[in-house]
């Protein structure tokens, strides 16, 4: 003697083991006042083993929680989206979630979605690109739960959009698309460190969170997944959910000890307080445990704040890169529209086709690139073409020649193209 937590039954947790040792030692000490070690040692262990119990029940507290919309979008790195089939009967093969741990999610930490608790209240669901409602890919019936794996329905139909066509084309060429899901939790269970829980056919070891009940919303095809803080839109939009959170309720611990006559009785809390030595020992133990747990929480908070700061830096860089790419895309689209206007105007003009390229290069596109004012730009192009239509173009034996309104000269056949072009540019300038 004395006993330590190492002597306690293995089925108890670390806190229970320490209390078991305190109880066994207290009973042994009281017994030794009138007995001997041969009798008191086994009796103390027997009473501690049989009478130290802790019943753990669960209740759910309903809490309202605000969170970014992006916190409800997840990617399983083993999932995928792939188009197949024929042109007449295109198919979509999509594994959205394999039921395993989504590790280190930026909002939830380690997360498991209990597929037994996921509901599908609608008959049809959309499939989007990057969870953007204006980028539609396909739609189909309720997803299939196959041995704790969530897959797209077999009746998925592609829609007639540019995004859908691009996905099908690139996927068939071998481009590796990932799959992401959007769902909303209605009941969660938080698993502490050193705790375990059964979910989706395996044992989940904490720390982490289990969505015990949730509602499926949609799935998306993605290039890099959608479980990180990469979209300004996803984080500027907040959503408030009413979530039931499972909370443990520890029933009182019943301790039997030895009374002065050597009999056994249940010790009430008031009686425990009267046993100053045992009460103070247990009180000190509780304070020590609280200090340790507080230190753990503070350490985890500091670590989380550091990780959030690092992630914000990465997100800022990604957002700037996305803004740059979007600006380049808009510029390319506007240039394409401007070139189309010029080509259309030239086609309807009397200017020879061989001069289209040179005339197009003389057009000032800068203002159109800023405000995309098609009416003003068209007027600018018309004015430029009108100047060129003021020239007279006449065919020659060896090719074509050009004359101005005021000075008609025949271009030498050997140098007619180059000379004609130079004259025209000189005239314009």
C-alpha positions in Angstrom: 0.0 0.0 0.0 -1.0 2.7 -0.9 -2.7 1.9 -4.2 -2.2 4.1 -7.3 -4.2 4.6 -10.5 -2.1 1.9 -12.1 -3.8 -0.7 -9.8 -7.4 0.4 -10.9 -9.5 -1.6 -13.4 -8.5 -0.8 -17.0 -12.1 -0.1 -18.0 -12.0 3.2 -16.0 -10.8 6.4 -17.5 -7.8 8.3 -16.1 -9.8 10.4 -13.6 -11.8 7.5 -12.4 -8.7 5.5 -11.8 -7.2 8.2 -9.6 -10.5 8.3 -7.6 -10.6 4.6 -7.3 -7.1 4.6 -5.7 -8.2 7.3 -3.3 -11.3 5.4 -2.3 -9.4 2.1 -1.8 -6.8 3.8 0.3 -9.4 5.5 2.4 -11.3 2.3 3.1 -8.0 0.4 3.8 -7.0 3.1 6.3 -10.3 3.0 8.2 -10.3 -0.8 8.2 -6.8 -1.0 9.6 -8.0 0.8 12.8 -9.6 -2.5 13.9 -8.3 -5.1 11.5 -5.1 -6.4 9.8 -3.6 -6.2 6.3 -4.7 -9.7 5.4 -8.3 -8.7 5.9 -8.4 -5.0 5.0 -6.4 -5.1 1.7 -8.7 -7.4 -0.2 -11.8 -5.9 1.3 -10.7 -2.3 0.3 -10.1 -3.4 -3.3 -13.4 -5.4 -3.4 -15.4 -2.5 -2.3 -13.6 0.0 -4.6 -14.1 -2.4 -7.5 -17.8 -3.2 -6.9 -19.1 0.1 -5.6 -17.1 2.7 -7.6 -19.5 3.3 -10.5 -20.1 6.1 -12.9 -23.1 6.1 -15.2 -22.7 8.3 -18.2 -25.9 9.5 -20.0 -26.3 11.8 -22.9 -28.7 14.7 -23.4 -28.9 17.2 -26.2 -28.8 20.9 -25.7 -30.2 23.0 -28.6 -27.8 25.8 -29.5 -28.0 28.4 -32.3 -24.7 28.9 -34.0 -23.6 31.3 -36.7 -21.0 30.1 -39.1 -19.7 30.9 -42.6 -21.4 29.1 -45.4 -18.1 27.6 -46.4 -17.9 25.7 -43.0 -20.6 23.4 -44.4 -18.7 22.3 -47.5 -16.4 19.4 -47.4 -14.1 17.4 -49.6 -13.1 13.8 -49.1 -9.6 13.5 -50.6 -10.4 9.9 -51.7 -13.6 11.0 -53.5 -13.7 11.9 -57.2 -16.0 13.0 -60.0 -15.7 11.6 -63.6 -17.8 11.8 -66.7 -18.2 8.8 -68.9 -20.6 6.9 -71.1 -21.3 7.8 -74.8 -22.5 11.0 -76.4 -26.1 9.6 -76.5 -26.0 8.3 -73.0 -23.5 10.3 -70.9 -22.8 9.0 -67.3 -21.5 10.6 -64.1 -19.5 8.5 -61.7 -19.1 10.4 -58.4 -17.9 9.3 -55.0 -18.7 12.2 -52.7 -17.8 10.9 -49.2 -16.2 7.6 -48.1 -17.5 7.8 -44.5 -14.0 8.3 -43.0 -12.4 11.2 -41.1 -12.2 14.6 -42.8 -8.9 15.6 -41.2 -8.0 19.1 -39.9 -11.0 20.9 -41.4 -10.5 24.6 -40.9 -13.7 25.0 -39.0 -14.6 21.7 -37.3 -11.1 20.1 -36.9 -11.3 16.3 -37.4 -14.8 15.6 -38.6 -16.9 12.5 -39.4 -20.4 12.7 -40.9 -22.6 9.8 -39.7 -24.1 8.6 -42.9 -26.8 6.7 -40.9 -28.0 10.0 -39.6 -27.9 11.9 -43.0 -31.3 12.7 -44.4 -32.4 13.4 -48.0 -35.8 15.2 -47.9 -35.9 16.1 -51.6 -36.4 13.8 -54.6 -33.8 15.6 -56.8 -30.5 17.3 -56.1 -28.2 19.6 -58.1 -24.6 19.0 -59.0 -22.7 22.3 -59.3 -19.2 23.5 -60.0 -17.5 24.8 -56.8 -20.9 25.1 -55.0 -21.8 28.0 -57.2 -25.5 28.1 -58.1 -24.8 29.8 -61.4 -22.4 27.1 -62.6 -24.6 24.1 -63.1 -23.3 20.7 -64.1 -26.1 18.1 -63.7 -28.9 16.9 -61.5 -30.2 13.6 -60.2 -32.1 11.7 -57.6 -31.1 11.0 -54.0 -27.5 10.0 -53.5 -26.8 6.4 -52.8 -25.3 5.2 -49.4 -23.3 2.1 -50.3 -21.4 0.5 -47.4 -20.8 3.8 -45.7 -19.8 5.5 -48.9 -21.9 8.3 -50.4 -22.2 8.2 -54.2 -24.2 10.1 -56.9 -27.4 8.6 -58.0 -27.5 6.5 -61.1 -30.0 8.6 -62.9 -27.9 11.8 -63.1 -28.5 14.0 -66.2 -26.1 16.6 -67.5 -27.5 20.1 -68.2 -26.8 22.1 -71.3 -24.3 24.7 -70.0 -20.8 25.7 -70.8 -19.6 24.5 -67.4 -21.2 21.1 -67.9 -19.7 20.7 -71.4 -16.3 21.7 -70.2 -16.4 19.3 -67.3 -17.5 16.4 -69.5 -14.8 17.2 -72.1 -11.9 17.6 -69.6 -13.0 14.6 -67.5 -13.0 12.3 -70.5 -9.5 13.6 -71.3 -8.4 12.5 -67.8 -8.5 15.7 -65.8 -8.7 14.7 -62.1 -11.8 16.4 -60.6 -12.5 16.1 -56.9 -16.0 15.8 -55.3 -17.3 18.1 -52.6 -20.6 18.0 -50.6 -22.7 20.7 -48.9 -24.7 19.6 -45.9 -26.1 21.1 -42.7 -25.8 19.5 -39.2 -28.8 19.2 -36.9 -27.1 17.2 -34.1 -23.4 17.0 -33.3 -21.3 15.1 -30.8 -17.9 16.4 -29.7 -15.3 13.8 -28.9 -12.6 14.8 -26.5 -9.0 13.8 -26.6 -8.5 10.1 -25.4 -12.2 9.5 -26.1 -13.7 7.1 -28.7 -17.0 6.7 -30.5 -18.4 4.3 -33.1 -19.5 5.8 -36.4 -19.8 4.6 -40.0 -18.5 1.1 -39.0 -15.2 2.2 -37.4 -13.9 3.6 -34.1 -13.3 7.3 -34.2 -10.6 8.5 -31.7 -10.9 12.1 -30.5 -10.4 14.9 -30.5 -13.0 15.8 -33.1 -16.6 16.2 -34.0 -19.3 13.7 -35.3 -22.3 15.0 -37.2 -24.8 12.5 -35.8 -27.7 14.0 -37.8 -27.5 16.2 -40.9 -29.4 17.3 -44.0 -27.8 16.8 -47.5 -28.0 19.9 -49.8 -25.9 19.3 -52.9 -22.6 18.1 -54.4 -20.1 19.8 -56.6 -17.2 19.0 -58.9 -14.0 20.8 -57.9 -10.5 21.2 -59.1 -8.9 21.4 -55.6 -11.8 20.6 -53.3 -13.8 23.0 -51.2 -12.9 22.4 -47.6 -10.5 25.3 -47.1 -10.9 29.0 -46.7 -10.4 29.9 -50.4 -13.6 31.8 -51.4 -14.4 35.3 -50.3 -18.0 34.6 -51.2 -18.2 31.6 -48.9 -16.9 33.5 -45.9 -18.8 36.8 -46.4 -22.1 34.8 -46.2 -23.1 33.6 -42.7 -25.7 31.1 -41.9 -27.4 30.5 -38.5 -28.3 26.9 -37.6 -30.1 25.4 -34.6 -27.9 22.5 -33.6 -28.5 19.9 -30.9 -25.2 19.3 -29.2 -24.8 16.0 -27.2 -23.7 16.7 -23.6 -22.5 14.1 -21.1 -24.2 13.9 -17.7 -22.2 12.2 -15.0 -24.4 10.5 -12.4 -23.2 10.8 -8.8 -20.4 8.4 -7.7 -21.6 6.1 -4.9 -18.9 5.2 -2.4 -19.3 2.5 0.3 -17.0 2.7 3.2 -16.5 1.3 6.6 -18.4 2.6 9.6 -17.0 2.5 13.1 -18.7 -0.9 13.8 -17.1 -2.4 10.8 -20.3 -2.5 8.8 -20.7 -1.1 5.3 -22.9 1.9 4.4 -23.3 4.4 1.6 -21.5 7.6 2.2 -23.5 10.8 1.5 -21.9 14.0 0.4 -22.4 15.5 3.9 -20.7 12.4 5.4 -17.8 12.7 2.9 -17.3 16.3 4.1 -17.1 15.2 7.7 -14.2 12.9 6.7 -11.8 15.8 6.4 -8.8 13.8 5.2 -10.7 12.1 2.4 -12.7 15.2 1.4 -9.6 17.4 1.2 -7.7 14.7 -0.8 -10.5 14.5 -3.3 -10.9 18.3 -3.4 -7.2 18.7 -4.1 -7.4 16.1 -6.8 -10.3 17.8 -8.5 -8.4 21.2 -8.4 -5.3 19.6 -9.9 -7.3 18.0 -12.7 -9.0 21.3 -13.4 -5.6 23.1 -13.6 -4.3 20.5 -16.0 -7.4 20.7 -18.2 -7.3 24.5 -18.1 -3.7 24.4 -19.3 -4.6 22.0 -22.1 -7.4 24.3 -23.2 -5.3 27.4 -23.2 -2.6 25.6 -25.1 -5.0 24.4 -27.7 -6.5 27.9 -28.0 -3.0 29.4 -28.6 -2.2 26.8 -31.2 -5.5 27.4 -32.9 -5.0 31.1 -33.0 -1.5 30.6 -34.5 -2.9 28.3 -37.2 -5.7 30.7 -38.0 -3.2 33.5 -38.5 -1.1 31.4 -40.8 -4.2 30.3 -42.7 -5.4 33.9 -43.1 -2.1 34.8 -44.7 -2.4 31.9 -47.2 -6.1 32.8 -47.9 -5.2 36.5 -48.6 -2.6 35.4 -51.1 -5.0 33.0 -52.8 -7.7 35.7 -52.9 -5.3 38.2 -54.6 -4.3 35.6 -57.1 -8.0 34.8 -57.9 -8.7 38.6 -58.3 -5.7 38.8 -60.7 -7.0 35.8 -62.7 -10.5 37.2 -62.8 -9.2 40.6 -64.1 -7.2 38.9 -66.8 -10.3 36.8 -67.8 -12.5 39.9 -68.0 -9.8 41.7 -70.1 -9.6 38.7 -72.5 -13.4 38.6 -72.9 -13.6 42.3 -73.7 -10.7 42.1 -76.2 -12.5 39.2 -77.9 -15.8 41.3 -78.1 -13.9 44.3 -79.5 -12.2 42.2 -82.1 -15.6 40.7 -83.0 -17.1 44.2 -83.5 -14.1 45.3 -85.7 -14.3 42.1 -87.8 -18.0 42.5 -88.3 -17.7 46.2 -89.3 -14.9 45.5 -91.7 -16.8 42.6 -93.3 -19.7 45.0 -94.1 -17.4 47.7 -95.4 -15.9 48.3 -98.9 -12.3 48.0 -97.6 -10.4 45.1 -99.3 -10.1 42.0 -97.0 -6.3 42.0 -97.2 -6.2 45.2 -95.2 -8.4 44.0 -92.3 -5.5 43.1 -90.1 -3.6 46.3 -90.5 -6.7 48.4 -90.0 -7.6 46.4 -86.9 -4.2 47.2 -85.4 -4.8 50.9 -85.8 -8.0 50.8 -83.7 -7.7 52.2 -80.1 -9.1 49.5 -77.8 -8.1 51.2 -74.5 -11.4 52.9 -73.7 -13.5 49.8 -74.6 -11.3 47.7 -72.2 -12.2 50.1 -69.4 -15.9 50.5 -69.7 -17.0 48.0 -72.4 -19.2 50.6 -74.1 -20.1 48.8 -77.3 -22.0 51.8 -78.8 -19.1 54.3 -78.4 -16.6 51.7 -79.6 -18.7 50.9 -82.7 -18.9 54.6 -83.6 -15.1 54.8 -83.2 -14.6 51.8 -85.6 -17.1 53.2 -88.1 -15.2 56.5 -88.2 -11.9 54.7 -88.8 -13.4 52.5 -91.6 -15.0 55.5 -93.2 -11.5 57.1 -93.6 -10.3 54.0 -95.4 -13.4 53.8 -97.6 -12.6 57.4 -98.7 -9.6 55.9 -100.6 -10.1 54.4 -104.1 -8.9 50.9 -104.7 -8.4 49.7 -108.4 -7.2 46.4 -109.6 -3.9 46.1 -111.7 -2.6 43.5 -114.0 -0.2 42.0 -111.6 -2.4 42.5 -108.5 -4.1 45.5 -106.8 -3.3 49.1 -106.7 -4.7 52.0 -104.6 -5.1 55.7 -105.3 -6.2 58.6 -103.2 -9.0 60.9 -104.1 -6.7 63.7 -105.0 -3.8 62.0 -106.5 -4.3 59.0 -108.8 -1.1 57.1 -109.5 -0.5 53.5 -110.8 1.5 51.4 -108.4 4.5 49.6 -109.9 3.7 45.9 -110.3 7.0 44.7 -108.7 6.4 46.6 -105.4 2.7 47.3 -105.5 1.7 45.6 -102.2 4.4 47.2 -100.0 4.2 50.7 -101.6 0.4 50.7 -101.5 0.4 49.8 -97.8 3.0 52.5 -97.0 1.0 55.1 -98.9 -2.2 54.1 -97.1 -0.6 54.3 -93.6 1.0 57.6 -94.5 -2.4 58.9 -95.6 -4.1 57.8 -92.4 -1.4 59.4 -90.2 
